[in-house]
Amino acid sequence: MHDKKTVLITGGNKGIGLDTSKLFVDAGYAVVVLARDFKNFPLQGNPAVQSVEYDLADIEGIPQLITSLPPIDVLVNNAGIMYALPYDGYPAEKVEQILNVNMKAPVALITEVSKNMVAKGAGRIVNNASIAGEIGHPDVWYGITKAGMINITKSFAKILGPQGVVVNAVAPGPAETEMLATIPEPRKRAIKSAVYTGRFAYPQEVARAMFWLATDCPEYINGTCIDINNGAFPR
Ligand SMILES: NC(=O)c1ccc[n+]([C@@H]2O[C@H](COP(=O)([O-])OP(=O)(O)OC[C@H]3O[C@@H](n4cnc5c(N)ncnc54)[C@H](OP(=O)(O)O)[C@@H]3O)[C@@H](O)[C@H]2O)c1
């Protein structure tokens, strides 16, 4: 018998994060789901799931938040936002919001949860980046934060890897979630024509990759970012 492990999944209430939450529930984890809105959360009431209402734009509150939770064995930094805004019409408060949610919050969460991981000599962290962080994006701040996420992964693997913590990322191409609502139809068609299967990724496909990195993936895979783009950016 081993102790039940606890996973913290940001944005685990919908989209890719929800599918990830389901995989961890099925695997017997205690699942802490962090998001702002749990109105239509299908796992509400599941005894293995704790819903934590929190706005990740509040960076300063993160240390207190983590203190209030059980020790975290696995962190999935999944929450993220994207705006349909041009680079020359991007209000300063939106820049601050996207930097906070997509980049500063993941760093603050890693900083806090890794204390327990380092003390145990074990832990897993998975970051949801994006192909946008590799090839650029019309929402320039989205692309910048996702490139940041890939570098956050490498930097923390360097810092925490020698202490038993495995830190990896995924870089998905467009996946069928609410996030795609802001993309205009012609761009959607162009994106679909650039991949082998002619479709967007299913959120489960990203969730399964993140789950593997967070559980069974060999510890020798550390500081890596797995592309999930179906030929949109072969390398
Ligand atoms: N869908 C794609 O095409 C695609 C491609 C590559 C990468 N990704 C990445 O995948 C991740 C998940 O996105 P998704 O596609 O599943 O989109 P989604 O369905 O829109 O989910 C976004 C998640 O982030 C959470 N979130 C946003 N702002 C937050 C805040 N201030 N505080 C706390 N939580 C917040 C949302 O929860 P609440 O709104 O309830 O707070 C929601 O759970 C994101 O990091 C995204 O960048 C998505």
The ligand as a Gaussian input file, in Angstrom:
#p B3LYP/6-31G(d) Opt

LIG

0 1
 N       -7.139000      24.896000     -26.957000
 C       -6.027000      25.090000     -27.631000
 O       -6.044000      25.251000     -28.839000
 C       -4.705000      25.113000     -26.928000
 C       -3.541000      24.913000     -27.661000
 C       -2.311000      24.943000     -27.008000
 C       -2.259000      25.177000     -25.655000
 N       -3.407000      25.371000     -24.960000
 C       -3.308000      25.634000     -23.518000
 O       -4.076000      24.702000     -22.811000
 C       -4.438000      25.261000     -21.554000
 C       -5.917000      24.956000     -21.295000
 O       -6.696000      25.640000     -22.239000
 P       -8.002000      25.031000     -22.934000
 O       -7.728000      24.917000     -24.358000
 O       -8.465000      23.855000     -22.178000
 O       -8.990000      26.273000     -22.817000
 P      -10.208000      26.595000     -21.852000
 O      -11.239000      25.550000     -21.972000
 O      -10.538000      28.013000     -22.172000
 O       -9.569000      26.493000     -20.408000
 C       -8.776000      27.504000     -19.841000
 C       -8.646000      27.176000     -18.370000
 O       -7.852000      28.160000     -17.708000
 C       -8.536000      28.603000     -16.548000
 N       -8.211000      29.997000     -16.252000
 C       -8.164000      31.039000     -17.127000
 N       -7.895000      32.186000     -16.479000
 C       -7.767000      31.850000     -15.158000
 C       -7.521000      32.588000     -13.975000
 N       -7.337000      33.918000     -14.019000
 N       -7.464000      31.934000     -12.794000
 C       -7.670000      30.600000     -12.735000
 N       -7.902000      29.839000     -13.812000
 C       -7.971000      30.454000     -15.006000
 C      -10.014000      28.478000     -16.920000
 O      -10.841000      28.386000     -15.778000
 P      -11.940000      29.522000     -15.414000
 O      -12.248000      30.285000     -16.661000
 O      -13.109000      28.791000     -14.875000
 O      -11.236000      30.324000     -14.384000
 C      -10.011000      27.178000     -17.698000
 O      -10.078000      26.082000     -16.829000
 C       -4.098000      26.748000     -21.646000
 O       -2.903000      27.018000     -20.929000
 C       -3.890000      26.968000     -23.121000
 O       -3.025000      28.039000     -23.381000
 C       -4.629000      25.330000     -25.552000

